[in-house]
Amino acid sequence: MTVGDALGQANSPLPPSRKGVLYGVGLGPGAPDLMTLRAARLIADADVIAYPTLAGGESFARAIAADVIPQGVPEIVMDVPMTVARAPAQASYDSGAAEIAKVLDSGQDVVCLCEGDPFFYGSFMYVFARLSARYDVEVVPGVTSITACAARASKPLAARNERLTVLPGPLPEDELRNRIDGAESVVVMKVGRHLPKIRAVIAALGLTDQAVYVARATLEDEIVLPLADAPEAAPYFSMILLTKGADPWL
């Protein structure tokens, strides 16, 4: 069923003053049973769902929620091009937000799916920025990739007064080196094609033995290895966890 069909088939039109609510629902890192009960309930009751895809591929977010998505529910797909240029992705979110707005104006609610947590490097924040000033928005937090990777690697990240530094892998080499050097506990996200650069920076700082590589945490093809044993190529959904010094929780 398309969104247009759903709008045309409304049996009990709501008062024009009543607009739908937009829900940004965090789905967790990948394993479907790590979705929260609230997320599962909202998806199961959804009037319309929305989610991003990358360059026409399958949606990871939809795959996580597949078992609870109602059969026949209208779906809004935001196809985001895989390019370093920002304009094509922004155009995709502009188009998706406009389609979501039409549904909200009709009085129906929209559940927007987001892997991980919506406000932690989550795709939903781009939809939120476009619609939150005009519509009621409820954000449902999800298990983050950071906490999932730490759990799967059995690696506590911070205790007592320690600071946790989160760095995106695409940062320039010099900035990565400076920030890791001055940090206590580090998470490097979005590793992907940047693994050789990140590995070289950590090696130059003499910290390789304190780093763990995690890819596709909580999924069947999950990999957890010392960074020294990590493969040459890494998927986008991979992470490096690095802790320094003694364990303060002992």
C-alpha positions in Angstrom: 0.0 0.0 0.0 1.3 3.5 -0.8 1.0 6.5 1.4 -1.4 8.1 -1.1 -3.7 5.1 -0.8 -3.6 5.3 3.0 -4.5 8.9 3.0 -7.4 8.3 0.5 -8.8 5.4 2.5 -9.2 7.1 5.9 -12.5 6.0 7.3 -12.8 8.6 10.0 -11.2 11.9 9.0 -9.8 13.7 12.0 -10.4 17.4 12.7 -8.2 19.6 10.5 -6.6 21.1 13.7 -5.2 17.6 14.7 -1.9 16.8 13.2 -0.2 13.5 13.4 2.8 12.8 15.7 6.2 11.9 14.3 8.1 9.2 16.3 11.8 8.8 15.9 12.4 5.3 17.0 15.8 3.9 17.9 16.2 0.2 17.0 19.5 -0.6 18.6 22.6 -1.9 17.0 21.2 -4.8 14.9 19.8 -7.7 16.9 16.0 -7.4 16.8 15.7 -8.5 20.4 17.6 -5.4 21.5 14.8 -3.1 20.4 13.0 -1.6 23.4 9.4 -2.6 24.2 8.3 0.9 23.4 9.9 0.9 20.0 8.3 -2.5 19.2 4.9 -1.3 20.3 5.0 1.9 18.3 6.1 0.1 15.1 3.4 -2.6 15.5 0.8 0.2 15.8 2.1 2.4 13.1 -0.1 4.2 10.6 2.9 4.8 8.3 6.6 4.0 8.7 9.6 5.8 7.2 13.2 4.9 7.0 16.4 5.6 5.1 18.2 3.4 2.6 21.7 3.8 1.2 22.0 4.2 -2.6 19.0 2.1 -3.4 20.1 -0.8 -1.2 18.2 -2.6 1.5 17.4 -0.7 4.7 19.3 -1.9 7.7 16.8 -0.1 9.9 13.8 -1.9 8.3 15.6 -5.2 8.5 15.9 -4.9 12.3 12.2 -4.1 12.7 10.9 -6.4 9.9 9.2 -8.9 12.3 7.1 -6.2 14.0 6.1 -4.0 11.0 2.4 -4.5 10.2 1.6 -6.2 6.9 0.5 -3.7 4.3 1.5 -0.6 6.3 2.4 2.3 4.0 6.2 3.0 3.8 8.1 6.2 3.1 11.6 5.3 1.8 14.3 8.0 1.9 17.0 6.9 -0.5 20.3 8.5 0.6 23.1 8.5 -2.1 26.5 7.2 -1.0 28.7 10.3 -1.7 30.9 12.6 0.3 29.0 15.6 -1.2 26.3 16.8 1.2 23.8 18.2 -1.3 22.4 14.9 -2.6 21.8 13.5 0.9 20.2 16.8 2.0 17.9 16.6 -1.0 16.8 13.1 -0.1 16.0 14.2 3.5 14.1 17.2 2.1 12.0 15.0 -0.1 11.4 12.5 2.7 10.5 15.1 5.2 8.0 16.7 2.7 6.3 13.3 2.2 6.2 12.7 6.0 4.7 16.2 6.5 1.8 15.3 4.1 0.9 12.3 6.3 1.2 14.3 9.5 -1.1 17.0 8.1 -3.7 14.3 7.4 -3.8 13.5 11.1 -1.9 10.2 10.8 1.2 9.4 12.9 4.5 8.4 11.3 7.1 6.1 12.9 10.6 6.8 11.5 13.0 3.9 12.0 16.6 4.6 13.0 19.3 2.0 13.8 21.1 2.7 17.0 19.9 5.8 18.8 18.1 8.6 16.9 20.2 11.4 18.5 23.6 9.6 18.5 24.9 9.8 14.9 21.4 8.8 13.9 19.8 9.5 10.6 16.6 10.6 12.3 18.2 13.9 13.4 18.0 15.1 9.8 14.3 14.5 9.7 13.9 16.0 13.1 15.7 19.2 12.0 13.2 19.7 9.1 10.0 18.9 11.0 10.2 19.5 14.7 9.3 23.2 14.5 5.9 22.3 12.9 4.9 19.0 14.4 4.9 17.1 17.7 7.9 14.8 17.7 8.7 12.0 20.2 12.1 10.5 20.2 12.5 6.9 21.5 16.1 6.1 22.5 17.8 3.0 21.4 20.8 0.9 22.5 23.8 2.6 21.0 26.5 0.9 19.0 29.0 2.0 21.6 27.4 0.2 24.4 26.7 -2.9 22.3 30.3 -3.1 21.2 31.6 -2.7 24.7 29.3 -5.4 25.9 30.3 -7.8 23.1 34.0 -7.1 23.6 33.7 -7.5 27.4 35.5 -4.1 27.7 34.3 -1.6 30.2 34.8 1.9 28.8 34.8 4.4 31.7 34.4 4.4 35.5 34.4 6.9 38.3 35.8 10.2 36.9 37.2 8.9 33.7 36.3 10.7 30.4 35.1 8.8 27.3 36.1 10.4 24.0 34.1 9.5 20.9 35.7 10.1 17.5 34.5 9.6 14.0 37.0 7.6 11.8 36.9 10.1 8.9 38.7 12.7 10.9 42.1 13.8 9.5 45.1 11.8 10.7 46.7 14.6 12.7 43.4 15.3 14.6 42.9 11.7 15.3 46.4 11.4 16.7 46.0 14.5 18.9 42.7 13.6 20.3 43.6 9.9 21.0 46.8 11.0 22.6 45.0 13.3 25.0 42.2 11.0 25.9 41.7 8.4 28.6 39.2 6.0 27.0 38.4 6.2 23.3 35.8 4.9 20.8 36.5 5.4 17.1 33.3 5.0 15.1 32.6 4.8 11.4 35.8 2.9 10.8 35.2 1.4 7.3 37.7 2.4 4.7 39.5 4.5 7.3 40.9 1.4 9.2 44.4 1.6 7.8 44.8 5.3 8.8 43.3 4.6 12.3 45.4 1.5 12.9 48.6 3.5 11.9 47.7 6.3 14.3 47.1 3.9 17.2 50.3 2.0 16.4 52.4 5.2 16.3 51.1 6.1 19.8 52.1 2.6 21.1 48.5 1.7 22.0 47.7 -1.2 19.6 47.8 -3.8 22.4 45.1 -1.8 24.3 42.7 -1.6 21.3 39.8 -3.9 20.3 38.2 -4.1 16.9 34.4 -4.9 16.7 32.4 -5.2 13.5 28.6 -5.7 13.1 28.1 -6.1 16.8 25.2 -8.4 17.9 24.6 -9.8 14.4 25.4 -13.3 13.2 28.5 -12.2 11.4 29.9 -10.2 14.4 33.7 -10.0 14.7 35.5 -9.1 17.9 39.3 -9.1 17.7 42.4 -7.4 19.2 43.1 -4.6 16.8 46.4 -6.3 15.9 44.4 -9.2 14.4 41.8 -7.1 12.6 41.3 -7.7 8.9 42.6 -5.3 6.3 39.2 -4.2 5.2 36.4 -3.1 7.6 32.7 -2.6 7.1 31.1 0.8 7.8 29.5 -0.7 10.9 32.7 -1.3 12.8 34.4 0.3 15.8 37.6 0.4 17.7 37.6 0.5 21.5 40.7 1.8 23.3 41.3 2.1 27.0 44.5 3.3 28.7 46.1 2.6 32.0 44.9 0.5 34.9 41.3 -0.7 35.3 39.7 1.7 37.9 36.8 -0.6 38.5 39.0 -3.3 40.1 
